[in-house]
């Protein structure tokens, strides 16, 4: 089934059941909010599925679905953990600064804990005081979990996946080096993320949910031009089962926790770092990666980070070209802090 959250000016919004083709919606009867549904998923999910089936059969009470009126499916969450499952991305980062890749990077996932209290709406613009901070998008897939006990292993971990989304993990590249140099994690350099308007149950993907991976290209358009078409199912070193296992090694996590895949990144057909779409490659899911490739090939980057007025769109289509999750569509604007 497909679910969304209507922005009704409350902190958690109003849960919607959305038709398979994303054209119609109804307010859910089984639960008022996404978190409410997740808190009692075993009871609520079958009721939501019945509402979904009724909607797709032509429920007369349905209204036109407007994804621009939605918050992220979870406007706030108990926890937001973002992995780095595409080690090609990490390898390029390190290669660009002539740093060796420790063997452990291929054996144990990287993961950070981001802010989960103020997610951006999928059509909400990105605001920062200055472009000097190095504004970047990062296109990823993400999962929403049920309660997961501590110590669950990867073979069973996927049983706890309830919903799948896309995410723009907004990053401030200019703030990262100094922040990580202090020896702790991201805070200032990882501002609020935005998630796709629609979250779906894994069965909606059919064979494109395989071995804990979404096996479709993620589409990134920068200023209305194709920028990235990397396949989310290729070069994913750690699947979502492995990311869940990593997260619950020493603690349980509660229903509504979100885990991200990390920036989706594919090697080039020749095994190299990949090429821009304009040169016949699959492009990139973030600007930092294109800048890394430019540094490796030419000694320095020529691509700028996002500027005020730039626009990014992130979406994913099925094999017939139909939108699966709706679209993340954000402009970059200047922010004026309170006096």
Secondary structure, DSSP 8 states (H G I E B T S, - for coil): -EEEEE--SSSS-EEEEE-TTSSEEEE-SS-SSHHHHHHTHHHHHHHHHHHHHHHHTT-TT-EE--GGGB--SSSS-S-EEEE---HHHHHHHHHHTT----GGGGTS--EEEE--SS-B-TT--EEES-GGG-EE--EEEEEEE--B-TT--HHHHGGGEEEEEEEE--EEHHHHHHHHHTTS--STTS---EE-SEEE-GGGGGGGEETTEE-SB-EEEETTEEEE--BTTSS-SS-HHHHHHHHTSSS-B-TT-EEE--S-----TTSSS---GGGTS-B-SSHHHHHHHHHHHHSS-----B-TT-EEEEE-B-TTS-BSS--EEEEEEE-----
